[in-house]
Amino acid sequence: MDAKPYHHGDLPQALIEAGLEATRAGGPDSLRLRDLARVVGVSANAVYRHFQDRDALLDAVAAEILARLAREMRTAQEGADTTLSNTTPSSAIKRLRSVGLAYIAFARREPGWFSVAFFGAGRDGLLATPPAPPYVALTEALDELVQEGLLSGEGRAGAQWLCWSAVHGFAGLVLHGPLRRSPDPELDLLAERTVEAIIAGVIETGRPGALVQRSASEPAMPPTEK
């Protein structure tokens, strides 16, 4: 069937929306330029006037997914509930916890999109420059710990990678690893424990004075035998 002339105005955005719909269930492998052109009613050549190739469109779809993930993380921050905090009234800790749990929840609910955002072609550049919106949300939450005096500047350095590694690794185990068949209630509990553990570890090892204390308490290196 011949493609119908396109009359909706913003063809690039229409293609991104069609890409979102296609990849939501099937992940990056389900994005095919000819299929998307047919969905929006244009020729395949029209797609190439806006996107150099499939990877370029996949990157655009991934950018939209990352933006949606970040919005959910920020919404969770804004609605952080006191029931999430059993041990401390710190608003910074509650907000950091909500960011981590929202990240895992998105991965569990939208596995196709999560795969596009982090495992599709060309993701390295997209995630690094400029910083991806989820990364920005995480770093801002960690900065709040510093502002509240719960984390030193030294402890803050690189803490985003510790936190991101924990929640991203957990999401990977749920989507592709041994946790993929675990019941939701068990995953809910494990997700909370994972986030609690990484926050506790970051604060314990990075609190003001902790790095100095640990360095002072380390035993001196024995003399090297000649």
Protein Blocks (a to p, Z undefined) as FASTA:
>chain_A
ZZdddfehpamlmmmmmmmmmmmmnommlpcfklmmmmnopafklmmmmmmblmlmmmmm
mmmmmmmmmmmmmmmmmmocfklpmkbccfklmmmmmmmmmmmmmmmmmmmlmmmmmmmg
hklmmmmmccdfklmmmmmmmmmmmmnopacfklmnoplmmmmmmmmmmmmmmmmmmklm
gcfklmmmmmmmmmmmmmmmmmmmmgghklmmmmmmpccdddddZZ
